[in-house]
């Protein structure tokens, strides 16, 4: 316990945030629980991160731990900063990552601001990541459990935000967290893993885009890399880079989505050998240290679960950079985040450009 420290715990009704709260309570921290109500495309309160049942479970855990518990309605902010850019991104030929947007705009901006206004000095979450302080500078580190490491989705955090951050689960494995939840008889001990795209309700993202009358849903030509027409796509927003199934082309060898040409409404496909890239550009860069990395031992991850590959980084401007990687990757996708690491340290990154 740190004197004069008061911790707001972001609770979701899941096992990870519940155990994070329990660990803080065990350590004698002055804490309280905060839960978000988020916008959903389905019926009221059908967002998979905050259903009424989830709220009830989180409230019960808070009661078990003796913590005050509050629910914060951020539906409008979530729709504006997470859902609307998701819809717009697909219309522009991108494949957005709404979890990054949520962490950036909702959890570590809106929620943090409310927590501080309520007297908290820190915000704790159930993310699997670690922090290290050296010479007054905070570094974001991978979690001990590499299979659960969530530093990728936290790569958008700044030094100021990290000054208020606590990640109690960073030194635990997922099985250890499950065991702790069972031992403490927490109401969320048997909860399954949460899912991405929580706001879709029971829809897939394509059906959701249709309900929102999003752009990018008009049919158009499918071309190979030589410019020959092979068929008709059903709207660029329905496809993503590297996709093989569902293109609707019969051929001797599989075709993969290589590019989405939005102005021409053309879908470009090619063989797997043609798919890989070793160079791409990023924009909207955010570096956790506040400075562009100069390390020679960089690796990059181009999607949350993508393999890491050695990379070099050339700064173009304050917000833009060119990236070269050691070997081709097939799923370098515009709209996704390229996140860089040096050893255990997550350095930050930027959005992959078309």
Secondary structure, DSSP 8 states (H G I E B T S, - for coil): --TT-EEEEE--SSHHHHHHHHHHHHTT-EEEEEEEE---SSSTT--TTS-HHHHHHHHHHHHHHT-EEEEEE-HHHHIIIIIHHHHHHHHTT----HHHHIIIIIIIIIIHHHHHHTT-SEEE---S-EEEEETTEEEEE--SSTTT--GGGGTT--HHHHTTEE-TTTTS-HHHHHHHHHHTT-TTTT-----S-GGGTTS-HHHHHHHTT-SS-S-EEEE-TTS-EEEEES-GGG--TT--TTS----SS--EEEEEETTTTEEEEE-HHHH-EEEEEEEEEEETTSS----SSEEEESSTT---EEEEEEE-SSS-EEEEEEEEETT--TTSEEEEEETTEEEEEEEE--
